[in-house]
């Protein structure tokens, strides 16, 4: 079963993407940064070892957007909070291991993704922690997906990683992979 890497993306429209960053550098600047960051990231993580899929929002605009490379498969994120959208992706994609990342991680490289997929071989879940208590990557082997997946997670908080691990139930075999920083504010740049 071929692994799948999903990159969750919002259409780079000023005021709708990277709004916390936009409060620091302006909404147009934040959208510009995101658009160019994602282009670089997609070039970096595209690899024949895994299927690359873009999970786009908003659903209708993202599916037809000319911003993202046309050769990459796209699926709609759908409605709900981040947890509901990620859980839906985990349940709905083709069989095999899945890792999900965002588009705002400048330091991510193919080696980080490959390591996460390798570590899933001996574990049910992999997380790439971020210094702020969240995470930049979540991966599941998907042999068993609990109904509680990502429920009760305090998003955008220092508890997001621990809450997400707890949502897997016990005894889940979880491994932490490389710590990377995402960009939420001008200080992160």
C-alpha positions in Angstrom: 0.0 0.0 0.0 1.5 3.3 -1.1 1.6 6.0 1.6 -0.2 9.3 1.1 1.0 12.7 2.1 -1.8 15.3 2.4 -1.0 19.0 2.5 -3.9 21.0 4.0 -4.2 24.4 2.2 -6.4 27.5 2.2 -6.7 29.6 -0.9 -4.2 32.4 -0.4 -6.8 35.2 -0.2 -5.8 38.2 2.0 -7.8 38.1 5.2 -8.7 34.4 4.9 -5.3 32.8 5.2 -2.6 33.2 7.9 -4.7 35.9 9.7 -2.5 35.8 12.9 0.5 36.5 10.7 -1.5 39.1 8.8 -2.1 41.1 12.0 1.6 41.5 12.3 2.7 42.1 8.7 -0.6 42.9 6.9 -3.1 40.6 5.3 -1.8 41.0 1.8 1.8 40.3 2.9 0.6 37.2 4.8 -1.3 35.9 1.8 1.7 36.6 -0.5 4.1 34.8 1.9 1.8 31.8 2.2 1.4 31.4 -1.6 5.1 31.5 -2.2 5.9 29.3 0.9 3.4 26.6 -0.3 4.9 26.6 -3.8 8.3 26.0 -2.4 7.0 23.4 0.1 5.2 21.4 -2.7 8.3 21.3 -4.8 10.2 20.0 -1.8 7.8 17.3 -0.6 6.7 15.9 -4.0 8.3 12.4 -4.2 7.6 9.2 -6.0 7.7 7.3 -2.7 4.3 8.6 -1.7 1.1 9.9 -3.3 0.7 13.7 -2.8 -2.8 15.1 -2.3 -3.8 18.7 -1.6 -6.7 19.1 0.8 -8.1 22.5 -0.2 -10.4 25.1 1.3 -12.7 26.6 0.6 -14.1 23.5 -1.0 -15.4 25.0 -4.3 -12.8 27.6 -5.0 -9.9 25.4 -4.0 -10.9 22.6 -6.3 -10.7 24.9 -9.4 -7.9 27.2 -8.2 -5.1 28.0 -10.6 -2.9 28.9 -7.7 -1.8 25.3 -6.9 0.0 23.0 -9.4 -2.6 21.5 -11.7 -1.0 18.0 -11.8 -1.6 17.4 -8.0 -4.7 15.7 -6.9 -7.1 17.7 -4.8 -9.8 16.9 -2.3 -12.1 19.3 -0.4 -11.4 19.8 3.3 -15.1 20.1 4.1 -16.6 21.7 7.1 -15.9 21.7 10.8 -12.9 22.5 13.0 -9.4 21.3 12.1 -9.9 18.0 13.9 -13.1 17.2 12.1 -11.5 18.0 8.7 -8.4 15.9 9.5 -10.4 13.0 10.8 -12.5 13.0 7.6 -9.4 12.9 5.5 -8.0 10.0 7.6 -11.2 8.0 7.1 -11.8 8.8 3.4 -8.4 8.4 1.7 -7.2 5.3 -0.2 -5.8 2.4 2.0 -2.3 2.8 3.5 -0.5 5.1 5.8 -1.4 8.8 5.7 0.6 11.8 7.0 -1.0 15.3 7.0 0.9 18.5 7.2 0.1 22.2 6.7 1.6 24.5 4.1 3.3 26.8 6.7 6.4 24.8 7.7 9.5 26.3 5.9 12.0 23.8 7.2 10.2 20.6 6.1 12.1 18.4 3.8 11.5 15.0 2.0 13.7 13.4 4.7 11.3 14.5 7.4 8.3 13.0 5.6 10.2 9.7 4.7 11.3 9.4 8.4 7.7 9.8 9.6 6.4 7.1 7.2 9.2 4.7 8.2 8.4 5.3 11.9 4.8 4.4 11.2 6.0 0.9 10.4 6.3 0.1 14.1 3.7 2.5 15.5 0.1 3.3 15.0 0.6 7.1 14.9 3.4 9.6 14.4 3.4 13.3 15.3 5.9 16.0 14.4 5.9 18.3 17.4 6.2 22.0 17.2 7.9 24.2 19.9 4.5 25.8 20.8 2.9 22.6 22.0 1.2 21.8 18.7 2.4 19.8 15.8 3.3 20.2 12.2 2.7 16.5 11.1 0.3 13.8 12.1 0.5 10.3 10.6 -1.7 7.3 11.1 -1.2 3.7 9.9 -5.0 3.6 9.8 -5.5 0.0 10.8 -7.8 1.3 13.5 -9.3 4.8 13.5 -11.0 5.6 16.8 -14.3 7.4 16.8 -12.7 9.9 19.2 -10.0 10.9 16.8 -9.2 14.6 17.3 -12.3 15.2 19.5 -11.8 17.5 22.5 -8.5 18.9 21.1 -7.7 22.4 22.3 -6.5 23.8 18.9 -4.0 26.6 18.8 -2.9 25.9 22.3 0.1 24.4 24.1 -2.1 21.3 24.7 -2.9 20.5 21.1 -0.3 17.7 20.7 -1.1 16.0 24.0 -4.9 16.3 23.4 -4.5 14.8 19.9 -2.5 11.9 21.3 -5.1 11.3 24.0 -7.9 11.3 21.3 -6.3 8.1 19.9 -7.3 6.1 23.0 -5.2 3.6 24.7 -3.0 1.7 24.1 -2.0 3.5 21.0 1.7 3.2 20.0 2.7 6.7 19.2 6.1 8.0 18.1 7.3 11.6 17.9 9.5 12.6 14.9 11.4 15.7 14.2 10.4 19.0 15.8 9.8 21.8 13.3 8.3 25.2 13.6 5.3 26.4 11.7 4.7 30.1 11.0 1.9 31.8 12.8 3.3 35.2 13.6 6.0 37.6 12.4 8.2 36.3 15.2 8.0 32.9 13.7 9.4 34.3 10.4 
